[in-house]
């Protein structure tokens, strides 16, 4: 076992398992996907640390603990279609590819799309694809999706995302309107969209998803 394998096992044993993540498929995914490959060389020492890792000017990999708990809350089945919004270099997409039948990663950086596609190919995520587009709009032509995963925090959920949820579909996101965010599961049913908060998190706000400043007289 090399140093990266050892660090990855320690990440799973010390950060993910103690966070009430019990899905064996998800634990196996975190053990299988080499997080360091998706980490910029300048930040390689942080690849398996209990922290967020910036992968560019606009994207950040979530803390392993928060990422694992959020995916766990989505309760993804092996035959489902998943949309991974703001996927960055594709680490979350690679993890999700172990959980679902097909994963569509979405980001607005065409250069980043090429990098993510290359990395996903290197880790054998053959059931995942990354496309370029506006994260706020989702991918209406590819849906409806059984699960929509938001890779970061937002102040509110765009209506377009809910429109792309299949009946019974789940959207998981960290809703952040202050210093602490709330990891939330939204579920589509015949009665509309229900929601439940599952844990607190402090993931970085996605650019363009902060609350608009209010006006006062």
C-alpha positions in Angstrom: 0.0 0.0 0.0 1.6 3.3 -1.1 1.3 6.6 0.8 -1.7 7.8 -1.2 -3.6 4.5 -0.5 -2.7 4.8 3.2 -3.9 8.4 3.3 -7.1 7.5 1.5 -7.8 4.6 4.0 -7.2 7.0 6.9 -9.6 9.5 5.4 -12.3 6.9 5.2 -11.6 5.4 8.6 -11.2 8.7 10.5 -13.5 11.2 8.6 -16.2 9.3 6.8 -17.0 6.2 8.8 -17.4 8.2 12.1 -19.8 10.6 10.4 -22.6 7.9 10.3 -21.9 7.0 6.7 -22.9 3.3 6.6 -23.6 2.6 2.9 -21.0 0.0 1.9 -21.1 1.0 -1.7 -20.3 4.6 -0.8 -17.5 3.7 1.5 -16.1 1.5 -1.3 -16.3 4.4 -3.7 -14.2 6.7 -1.5 -11.7 3.9 -1.0 -11.5 3.3 -4.8 -11.3 6.9 -6.2 -7.9 8.5 -5.8 -8.7 12.0 -4.6 -5.2 13.1 -5.1 -5.5 12.8 -8.9 -8.2 15.5 -8.8 -6.2 17.8 -6.5 -4.0 20.6 -7.9 -0.3 19.8 -7.6 0.2 22.9 -5.4 -2.3 21.6 -2.9 -1.5 17.9 -3.0 -0.7 17.8 0.7 -4.3 18.6 1.4 -5.8 15.9 -0.9 -6.9 13.6 2.0 -7.1 16.2 4.8 -10.3 17.1 6.7 -10.7 20.3 4.7 -12.0 21.8 1.5 -9.6 22.0 -1.4 -9.7 24.8 -4.0 -9.3 23.4 -7.5 -9.4 26.7 -9.3 -10.7 30.2 -9.1 -14.4 29.1 -9.0 -14.5 25.5 -7.7 -13.6 23.8 -4.4 -13.7 20.1 -3.5 -15.9 19.7 -0.4 -14.6 18.2 2.8 -14.6 14.4 2.5 -17.0 14.1 5.5 -19.5 16.6 4.1 -19.4 15.1 0.6 -19.9 11.6 1.9 -22.8 12.6 4.2 -24.5 14.5 1.4 -24.3 11.7 -1.0 -25.4 9.3 1.7 -28.5 11.4 2.3 -29.4 11.2 -1.4 -30.0 7.4 -1.0 -28.9 6.8 -4.6 -30.0 3.5 -6.2 -27.8 1.6 -8.8 -30.3 2.1 -11.6 -30.6 5.9 -11.2 -29.6 8.9 -13.3 -27.7 11.6 -11.4 -26.8 15.2 -12.2 -23.7 16.6 -10.5 -23.9 20.4 -10.6 -20.7 22.5 -10.4 -18.6 19.3 -10.7 -15.2 21.1 -11.1 -12.5 18.5 -11.8 -14.9 15.7 -11.4 -14.1 14.1 -8.1 -17.7 14.1 -6.9 -18.7 12.8 -10.3 -16.3 9.9 -10.0 -17.7 9.0 -6.5 -21.2 9.2 -7.8 -20.4 7.0 -10.7 -19.9 4.1 -8.2 -23.5 4.7 -6.9 -25.6 5.3 -10.0 -26.2 3.9 -13.4 -25.3 7.2 -15.2 -23.9 10.5 -14.0 -23.9 13.8 -15.8 -21.4 16.3 -14.5 -22.1 20.0 -15.3 -19.9 23.0 -15.1 -19.4 26.3 -17.0 -15.7 26.0 -17.7 -14.9 24.3 -21.1 -11.3 23.9 -20.2 -12.3 22.4 -16.9 -14.7 20.1 -18.7 -11.8 18.6 -20.8 -9.7 18.1 -17.6 -12.6 16.5 -15.8 -13.3 14.2 -18.7 -9.7 13.1 -18.8 -9.5 12.4 -15.1 -12.8 10.4 -15.2 -11.4 8.3 -18.0 -8.2 7.7 -15.9 -10.2 6.4 -13.0 -12.5 4.2 -15.2 -15.7 6.1 -14.6 -17.1 5.0 -17.9 -20.7 5.7 -16.9 -20.0 9.4 -16.3 -19.9 12.3 -18.7 -19.1 16.0 -18.1 -20.7 18.7 -20.1 -20.2 22.5 -20.2 -23.2 24.7 -19.4 -24.7 27.2 -16.9 -25.1 25.4 -13.5 -28.1 27.6 -12.7 -30.0 26.1 -15.7 -29.2 22.5 -15.1 -29.4 20.2 -18.2 -33.1 20.0 -19.2 -32.4 18.0 -22.3 -30.7 15.2 -20.3 -33.4 14.9 -17.5 -35.5 14.2 -15.7 -33.0 13.1 -13.0 -33.5 10.8 -10.1 -30.9 12.7 -8.1 -29.5 16.2 -8.4 -26.3 16.7 -6.4 -25.0 20.2 -5.8 -21.3 20.3 -5.2 -21.1 23.3 -2.9 -23.5 25.6 -1.0 -26.2 27.9 -2.4 -28.4 30.5 -0.9 -31.5 29.1 -2.6 -32.4 26.4 -5.2 -33.2 27.6 -8.7 -36.6 26.6 -9.9 -35.0 25.0 -13.0 -33.4 22.4 -10.8 -36.7 21.3 -9.3 -38.2 21.2 -12.8 -35.6 18.6 -13.8 -36.4 16.2 -10.9 -38.2 13.0 -11.7 -41.2 11.9 -9.6 -39.7 10.7 -6.4 -36.4 12.4 -7.2 -34.1 13.9 -4.6 -32.1 17.1 -4.8 -29.3 17.4 -2.2 -27.7 20.8 -1.5 -26.2 22.8 1.3 -28.4 25.9 1.8 -26.3 28.7 3.3 -27.7 32.1 4.2 -25.3 32.8 7.1 -22.0 31.4 8.5 -23.4 27.8 8.8 -25.1 26.0 6.0 -27.8 23.3 6.3 -27.4 20.2 4.2 -30.9 19.6 2.9 -32.7 16.9 1.0 -35.5 18.1 -1.3 -37.9 15.4 -2.6 -40.4 15.6 -5.5 -43.8 14.0 -4.9 -47.3 14.4 -6.2 -47.9 16.9 -3.5 -45.0 19.1 -4.5 -41.4 19.5 -3.1 -40.8 18.5 0.4 -37.6 19.2 2.3 -35.7 18.0 5.4 -32.4 19.2 7.0 -29.9 16.4 7.6 -26.8 18.1 9.1 -24.9 21.4 9.4 -22.0 22.2 7.0 -19.9 25.1 6.0 -19.2 24.4 2.4 -18.1 27.4 0.3 -20.8 29.2 -1.6 -20.8 28.6 -5.3 -19.9 31.8 -7.3 -23.1 33.4 -8.5 -25.3 31.7 -5.8 -25.1 34.2 -3.0 -28.1 36.1 -1.7 -28.7 39.3 -3.6 -28.2 42.4 -1.4 -31.5 43.8 -0.2 -32.5 47.4 -0.5 -33.9 49.6 2.2 -35.5 53.1 2.2 
